[in-house]
């Protein structure tokens, strides 16, 4: 398949193609040929100058000897001049016959080829030879390797698992997700965050949140790669019907299905543990469905970070950041933290929330299920040309402290695929079995479950 660079070079002169196709060629081949011609012309000119100088010197010496002999009558002058004339002519002859250095050869231009990167082996590829789709044990093992333990813990699925499989899935859940307990949380309008003028407190809304699991880390490139390798972009049942035409445009730099900044369907080298970015809200929602979870709502996300403490008869006391009320750039990767780009989700562990959730603030903004401005009063709702989804938490390029607060809400078009927006997933506690594997007979639950109070669910 011709590359973009090859197509650009089609129809150009030969020397010009070298310049387009090779990044290692420092100058154009036509310029090199001109240099060679100049060097060869300089060599010929030197020979001509040498011949003229030798003959001129010899002629001058001969004339001097002849006139000296005629004037003085001493033939000794001629005897002395003759060897000098012969020696001059001999030296000039040898210099003339000396082979000239070969013209510099122009190396054949080489086309720069990108060394194929070592692609990680996805779980769906690792066991392809021995995988039996009809064998429940094979299916459960593959889903665990893919990180789809949430599906295995659904009551209707867990009833068919062996005890060791159910225990393995529960261990994965405990390791990968933290619990946000049931309770109330105060949500502020995006207009009121960071402002303390009179009446700003009246913009707060008290929202009740059911118990929910929340990913401890944002979804990484390596985790999202499992979704891409399992042909998640071709499984249209995972996607909202309204966005089906746009799925064809969700491509990486090389035209493969995947996040915007990937190459040939794979993430950049060394960024396995970085948050996946360059993905739209719809891509996040499709991944969440595939893995058996959903995106968190605004109340769930804010409660995980603010960790409200409710004293009897008072409003909840909430912190501005997961660690306290002051932004600490050694705990959150925001502007001024020293790195202009995403970092591994395992860095800056001191920014962890009370519930064990990391990177809620900084590194990347995070999509939620909520709409932007949903917490405004009716009289002050912001009308936008296209509906926007809420993003929370700030990113590595967030400058203002107030924009990195747990309460701050920004918005983006759900179709946008930006360099600083990622996501994490949520799972309602009531959607999965508890640690008591003897009691798994529960009503069938839908994938979106019973969480996200007061908010629209994934459609």
C-alpha positions as CSV (number, residue, x, y, z in Angstrom):
1,X,0.0,0.0,0.0
2,X,1.6,3.3,-1.0
3,X,2.4,5.6,1.9
4,X,1.5,9.3,2.1
5,X,5.1,10.2,1.4
6,X,5.2,7.9,-1.7
7,X,2.1,9.5,-3.1
8,X,3.5,13.0,-2.5
9,X,6.6,12.0,-4.6
10,X,4.7,10.6,-7.6
11,X,5.2,12.6,-10.8
12,X,8.2,14.6,-9.6
13,X,11.6,14.6,-11.4
14,X,14.1,11.9,-10.2
15,X,16.3,14.2,-8.2
16,X,13.3,15.8,-6.5
17,X,11.9,12.4,-5.5
18,X,15.0,11.7,-3.5
19,X,14.4,14.8,-1.4
20,X,10.7,13.8,-0.7
21,X,11.4,10.2,0.1
22,X,14.5,10.4,2.2
23,X,14.8,12.3,5.4
24,X,18.5,11.3,5.7
25,X,19.6,12.9,2.4
26,X,21.0,16.4,3.3
27,X,20.8,18.1,-0.1
28,X,19.1,17.5,-3.4
29,X,20.7,15.1,-5.8
30,X,20.7,17.8,-8.6
31,X,22.7,20.1,-6.3
32,X,25.2,17.2,-5.7
33,X,25.7,16.7,-9.5
34,X,26.4,20.4,-9.8
35,X,29.0,20.1,-7.1
36,X,30.6,17.2,-8.8
37,X,30.7,19.1,-12.2
38,X,32.4,22.0,-10.4
39,X,35.0,19.8,-8.8
40,X,35.8,18.2,-12.2
41,X,36.1,21.6,-13.9
42,X,38.4,22.8,-11.2
43,X,40.8,19.8,-11.8
44,X,41.0,20.5,-15.5
45,X,41.7,24.2,-14.9
46,X,44.6,23.3,-12.5
47,X,46.2,21.1,-15.2
48,X,46.0,23.9,-17.8
49,X,47.5,26.4,-15.4
50,X,50.3,24.0,-14.5
51,X,51.1,23.4,-18.2
52,X,51.2,27.1,-19.0
53,X,53.4,27.8,-16.0
54,X,55.9,25.0,-16.8
55,X,56.2,26.0,-20.4
56,X,56.5,29.7,-19.6
57,X,59.2,29.0,-17.0
58,X,61.1,26.7,-19.3
59,X,60.8,29.2,-22.2
60,X,62.0,32.1,-20.0
61,X,65.0,30.1,-18.8
62,X,65.9,29.2,-22.4
63,X,65.7,32.8,-23.6
64,X,67.8,34.0,-20.6
65,X,70.5,31.3,-21.3
66,X,70.7,32.1,-25.0
67,X,70.9,35.8,-24.6
68,X,73.4,35.4,-21.7
69,X,75.6,33.2,-23.9
70,X,75.5,35.6,-26.9
71,X,76.3,38.7,-24.8
72,X,79.1,37.2,-22.6
73,X,80.4,34.6,-25.0
74,X,80.6,32.1,-22.1
75,X,79.0,28.7,-23.0
76,X,79.1,27.8,-19.3
77,X,75.8,29.7,-18.9
78,X,74.0,27.5,-21.4
79,X,75.6,24.4,-19.8
80,X,74.2,25.4,-16.4
81,X,70.7,26.5,-17.7
82,X,70.1,23.4,-19.8
83,X,69.7,20.9,-16.9
84,X,67.4,23.3,-15.1
85,X,65.2,23.6,-18.2
86,X,65.1,19.8,-18.6
87,X,64.3,19.3,-14.9
88,X,61.4,21.9,-15.1
89,X,59.9,20.2,-18.2
90,X,60.2,16.8,-16.6
91,X,58.5,17.9,-13.4
92,X,55.7,19.5,-15.3
93,X,55.3,16.4,-17.5
94,X,55.0,14.2,-14.4
95,X,52.5,16.5,-12.8
96,X,50.5,16.5,-16.0
97,X,50.4,12.7,-16.3
98,X,49.5,12.2,-12.6
99,X,46.1,10.6,-12.5
100,X,43.5,13.0,-11.2
101,X,41.4,11.9,-8.3
102,X,38.1,10.2,-9.2
103,X,35.1,12.4,-9.0
104,X,33.1,12.0,-5.8
105,X,30.4,9.4,-6.2
106,X,26.9,10.3,-5.2
107,X,25.5,7.6,-3.0
108,X,22.2,6.2,-4.0
109,X,19.4,7.8,-2.1
110,X,17.9,5.6,0.5
111,X,14.2,5.7,1.5
112,X,13.7,6.0,5.2
113,X,11.7,3.1,6.5
114,X,10.1,3.0,9.9
115,X,11.3,0.1,12.0
116,X,8.2,-1.9,13.0
117,X,7.5,-1.6,16.7
118,X,7.0,-4.7,18.8
119,X,3.3,-4.8,19.2
120,X,2.0,-6.2,22.5
121,X,0.1,-9.4,22.2
122,X,-3.6,-8.9,23.1
123,X,-5.4,-11.5,25.2
124,X,-7.6,-12.4,22.2
125,X,-4.5,-13.2,20.2
126,X,-2.4,-14.9,22.9
127,X,-4.7,-18.0,23.2
128,X,-6.1,-18.0,19.7
129,X,-4.7,-21.4,18.8
130,X,-6.2,-23.2,21.8
131,X,-9.3,-21.0,22.4
132,X,-12.7,-22.7,22.3
133,X,-15.5,-20.2,22.3
134,X,-17.9,-22.9,23.4
135,X,-15.9,-23.7,26.5
136,X,-17.0,-21.6,29.5
137,X,-13.6,-22.0,31.1
138,X,-11.8,-20.7,28.1
139,X,-14.2,-17.8,27.8
140,X,-13.8,-16.8,31.5
141,X,-10.0,-17.1,31.3
142,X,-9.8,-14.8,28.3
143,X,-12.2,-12.2,29.8
144,X,-10.0,-12.1,32.9
145,X,-6.9,-11.5,30.9
146,X,-8.7,-8.7,29.0
147,X,-9.7,-7.0,32.2
148,X,-13.5,-7.8,31.7
149,X,-14.0,-9.1,35.2
150,X,-17.0,-6.9,35.7
151,X,-19.0,-8.9,33.3
152,X,-18.0,-12.1,35.1
153,X,-19.3,-10.7,38.3
154,X,-22.8,-10.0,37.0
155,X,-25.2,-12.2,39.0
156,X,-26.5,-13.9,35.9
157,X,-22.9,-14.8,34.8
158,X,-21.3,-15.5,38.2
159,X,-23.9,-18.3,38.8
160,X,-22.2,-20.3,36.1
161,X,-18.6,-19.7,37.2
162,X,-16.4,-22.1,39.3
163,X,-15.5,-20.8,42.7
164,X,-11.8,-20.1,41.7
165,X,-13.0,-18.1,38.7
166,X,-15.3,-16.0,40.8
167,X,-12.6,-15.4,43.4
168,X,-10.1,-14.4,40.6
169,X,-12.7,-11.9,39.2
170,X,-13.4,-10.5,42.6
171,X,-9.6,-10.1,43.3
172,X,-9.3,-8.2,40.0
173,X,-12.2,-5.9,41.0
174,X,-10.7,-5.1,44.4
175,X,-7.3,-4.4,42.9
176,X,-8.5,-2.3,40.0
177,X,-11.4,-0.3,41.6
178,X,-12.0,1.6,44.7
179,X,-15.4,2.1,46.5
180,X,-17.2,5.4,46.7
181,X,-19.7,5.0,49.5
182,X,-23.3,5.9,49.4
183,X,-24.1,9.4,50.5
184,X,-24.8,13.0,49.6
185,X,-22.4,15.4,47.7
186,X,-22.7,19.1,47.0
187,X,-22.3,20.1,43.4
188,X,-21.6,23.6,42.3
189,X,-22.4,25.3,39.0
190,X,-19.4,25.8,36.8
191,X,-20.0,29.5,37.2
192,X,-19.7,29.5,40.9
193,X,-16.5,27.4,41.3
194,X,-13.6,29.5,42.7
195,X,-15.9,32.5,43.4
196,X,-16.9,33.5,46.9
197,X,-19.2,36.4,46.3
198,X,-22.4,36.6,48.2
199,X,-25.0,34.2,47.0
200,X,-22.6,31.8,45.4
201,X,-23.4,29.2,47.9
202,X,-27.0,29.1,46.6
203,X,-25.8,27.6,43.4
204,X,-24.8,24.4,45.3
205,X,-27.1,21.3,44.8
206,X,-27.2,18.4,47.2
207,X,-27.3,15.1,45.2
208,X,-27.5,11.6,46.6
209,X,-25.1,9.0,45.3
210,X,-25.5,5.2,45.6
211,X,-22.4,3.1,46.3
212,X,-20.2,2.8,43.3
213,X,-16.9,1.3,42.3
214,X,-14.6,3.7,40.4
215,X,-11.4,2.7,38.6
216,X,-8.3,3.5,40.7
217,X,-6.5,4.9,37.6
218,X,-7.6,6.4,34.3
219,X,-7.8,3.8,31.5
220,X,-4.3,3.3,30.0
221,X,-3.1,2.8,26.5
222,X,-2.4,-0.9,27.2
223,X,-5.9,-1.5,28.5
224,X,-7.6,0.3,25.6
225,X,-5.4,-1.8,23.2
226,X,-7.3,-4.9,24.3
227,X,-10.5,-3.2,23.1
228,X,-9.0,-2.3,19.8
229,X,-7.4,-5.7,19.3
230,X,-10.8,-7.4,20.0
231,X,-12.3,-5.4,17.1
232,X,-14.3,-3.1,19.3
233,X,-14.5,-0.6,16.6
234,X,-16.2,-3.2,14.3
235,X,-18.7,-4.4,17.0
236,X,-21.5,-1.9,16.3
237,X,-23.6,-3.2,19.2
238,X,-21.3,-1.4,21.5
239,X,-21.9,2.0,19.9
240,X,-24.7,4.4,20.1
241,X,-26.7,4.1,16.9
242,X,-26.6,7.9,16.4
243,X,-22.8,7.9,16.1
244,X,-22.5,4.9,13.7
245,X,-21.5,7.1,10.7
246,X,-18.8,8.8,12.7
247,X,-17.2,5.5,13.9
248,X,-15.6,5.3,10.4
249,X,-13.7,8.5,11.2
250,X,-12.4,7.4,14.5
251,X,-8.9,6.6,13.1
252,X,-5.3,7.0,14.2
253,X,-2.5,8.8,12.4
254,X,-2.2,5.9,9.8
255,X,-5.9,5.3,9.1
256,X,-6.3,2.4,11.5
257,X,-9.2,2.2,13.9
258,X,-8.1,3.6,17.3
259,X,-7.2,6.7,19.3
260,X,-6.2,9.7,17.3
261,X,-2.5,9.8,18.2
262,X,-1.8,6.1,17.8
263,X,0.2,4.6,14.9
264,X,-0.9,1.6,12.9
265,X,-3.4,0.6,15.5
266,X,-1.0,0.7,18.5
267,X,0.1,3.2,21.1
268,X,3.5,5.0,21.1
269,X,6.5,3.2,22.5
270,X,7.0,3.6,26.2
271,X,3.4,4.9,26.9
272,X,1.8,1.6,27.9
273,X,0.9,3.0,31.4
274,X,0.0,6.5,30.2
275,X,-3.7,7.5,30.1
276,X,-5.2,6.9,26.7
277,X,-6.0,10.2,25.0
278,X,-7.3,11.3,21.6
279,X,-10.6,9.5,22.1
280,X,-14.1,10.9,21.9
281,X,-16.9,10.5,24.5
282,X,-18.5,7.9,22.3
283,X,-15.3,5.8,22.1
284,X,-15.1,5.9,25.9
285,X,-18.7,4.8,26.2
286,X,-18.1,1.9,23.8
287,X,-15.1,0.7,25.7
288,X,-17.0,0.9,28.9
289,X,-19.8,-1.3,27.5
290,X,-17.2,-3.8,26.1
291,X,-15.5,-4.1,29.5
292,X,-18.8,-4.4,31.4
293,X,-18.8,-1.0,33.1
294,X,-19.9,2.6,32.3
295,X,-18.7,6.1,32.6
296,X,-19.1,7.8,36.0
297,X,-21.6,10.5,36.5
298,X,-20.6,14.0,37.8
299,X,-21.9,13.3,41.3
300,X,-20.0,10.0,41.5
301,X,-16.8,11.6,40.2
302,X,-17.0,14.6,42.5
303,X,-17.8,12.5,45.6
304,X,-14.7,10.3,45.0
305,X,-12.5,13.4,45.0
306,X,-14.2,15.7,47.6
307,X,-15.0,12.9,50.0
308,X,-17.8,14.7,51.8
309,X,-18.1,14.4,55.6
310,X,-21.6,15.0,56.8
311,X,-22.1,16.1,60.4
312,X,-25.7,15.8,61.7
313,X,-27.7,18.9,60.8
314,X,-25.0,20.5,58.7
315,X,-24.0,20.7,55.0
316,X,-21.4,18.2,53.9
317,X,-17.8,19.4,54.5
318,X,-15.9,18.8,51.3
319,X,-12.3,19.3,50.3
320,X,-11.2,21.2,47.2
321,X,-8.6,18.6,46.2
322,X,-8.4,14.9,47.1
323,X,-5.6,15.6,49.6
324,X,-6.9,18.9,51.0
325,X,-7.7,22.5,50.1
326,X,-4.5,23.7,48.5
327,X,-3.2,22.7,45.1
328,X,0.1,20.8,45.4
329,X,2.0,20.4,42.1
330,X,4.0,17.5,43.6
331,X,0.7,15.6,44.0
332,X,-1.0,16.5,40.7
333,X,0.4,16.7,37.2
334,X,-0.7,20.1,36.1
335,X,1.0,23.2,34.5
336,X,4.3,23.7,36.3
337,X,4.8,20.1,37.4
338,X,7.8,19.8,35.1
339,X,6.6,17.5,32.2
340,X,4.8,18.9,29.1
341,X,2.7,15.8,28.4
342,X,1.0,12.9,30.0
343,X,2.8,10.7,32.6
344,X,2.4,7.2,33.8
345,X,-0.7,6.6,36.0
346,X,1.6,5.1,38.6
347,X,3.5,8.4,39.1
348,X,2.6,10.9,41.8
349,X,1.0,8.4,44.1
350,X,0.7,11.1,46.9
351,X,-2.2,12.6,45.1
352,X,-4.5,9.6,46.0
353,X,-7.9,10.3,47.4
354,X,-9.2,9.0,50.7
355,X,-10.9,6.1,48.8
356,X,-7.8,5.0,47.0
357,X,-8.5,6.7,43.7
358,X,-5.4,8.1,41.8
359,X,-5.0,10.9,39.3
360,X,-8.4,12.5,39.8
361,X,-6.6,15.8,39.5
362,X,-4.2,16.5,36.6
363,X,-2.6,14.4,33.9
364,X,-5.8,14.3,31.8
365,X,-9.3,15.6,31.9
366,X,-11.9,12.8,32.3
367,X,-15.2,12.3,30.5
368,X,-18.3,11.7,32.5
369,X,-21.9,10.8,31.6
370,X,-23.2,14.2,32.6
371,X,-24.0,17.1,30.3
372,X,-22.1,20.3,30.7
373,X,-24.0,22.9,32.7
374,X,-26.5,20.4,34.0
375,X,-26.0,21.8,37.5
376,X,-26.9,25.4,36.6
377,X,-30.2,26.8,37.6
378,X,-32.8,26.9,34.8
379,X,-32.5,30.6,34.5
380,X,-28.7,30.5,34.0
381,X,-28.3,27.4,31.8
382,X,-25.8,27.8,29.0
383,X,-27.1,27.2,25.5
384,X,-24.5,25.8,23.1
385,X,-24.9,25.1,19.4
386,X,-24.2,21.4,20.0
387,X,-24.7,19.5,23.3
388,X,-21.5,19.2,25.3
389,X,-20.4,16.5,27.8
390,X,-18.8,17.2,31.1
391,X,-15.1,16.8,31.7
392,X,-13.5,16.9,35.1
393,X,-10.1,17.1,36.9
394,X,-7.9,19.2,34.8
395,X,-4.9,18.0,32.8
396,X,-1.1,18.4,32.4
397,X,-1.6,21.8,30.7
398,X,-4.1,23.2,33.2
399,X,-2.8,26.6,34.4
400,X,-5.3,28.0,36.9
401,X,-5.7,26.3,40.3
402,X,-9.4,26.7,40.3
403,X,-9.7,24.7,37.1
404,X,-8.1,21.7,38.8
405,X,-10.5,21.6,41.7
406,X,-12.8,18.7,42.2
407,X,-15.8,20.9,41.8
408,X,-14.7,22.5,38.5
409,X,-16.7,21.4,35.5
410,X,-15.6,22.1,31.9
411,X,-17.3,20.8,28.7
412,X,-16.4,19.4,25.3
413,X,-18.3,18.2,22.3
414,X,-18.6,14.5,22.7
415,X,-17.2,14.0,19.2
416,X,-13.9,15.8,20.0
417,X,-10.7,13.7,20.3
418,X,-8.2,15.9,22.2
419,X,-4.7,15.4,23.4
420,X,-5.5,16.0,27.1
421,X,-8.8,14.2,27.6
422,X,-9.0,10.6,28.9
423,X,-11.5,8.7,31.1
424,X,-12.0,6.1,33.8
425,X,-14.9,3.7,34.3
426,X,-17.4,3.1,37.1
427,X,-19.5,0.2,38.2
428,X,-22.5,0.3,40.5
429,X,-22.0,-1.9,43.6
430,X,-25.6,-3.3,43.1
431,X,-24.7,-4.5,39.6
432,X,-22.3,-7.2,40.7
433,X,-22.2,-10.0,43.3
434,X,-20.8,-9.4,46.7
435,X,-18.0,-11.5,48.2
436,X,-20.5,-14.1,49.3
437,X,-20.5,-16.5,46.4
438,X,-23.2,-18.7,47.8
439,X,-25.7,-16.0,47.2
440,X,-25.6,-15.1,43.6
441,X,-29.2,-15.7,42.7
442,X,-30.2,-12.1,42.0
443,X,-32.5,-10.5,39.4
444,X,-30.8,-9.9,36.0
445,X,-29.2,-6.5,35.9
446,X,-28.6,-4.3,32.9
447,X,-25.1,-3.3,31.9
448,X,-25.7,0.3,33.0
449,X,-27.1,-0.8,36.3
450,X,-28.5,1.3,39.0
451,X,-25.9,4.0,39.7
452,X,-25.5,7.6,38.5
453,X,-28.4,9.0,40.4
454,X,-29.9,12.1,38.9
455,X,-28.1,11.7,35.6
456,X,-28.6,10.2,32.2
457,X,-27.2,6.8,31.7
458,X,-25.3,5.5,28.6
459,X,-27.9,5.0,25.9
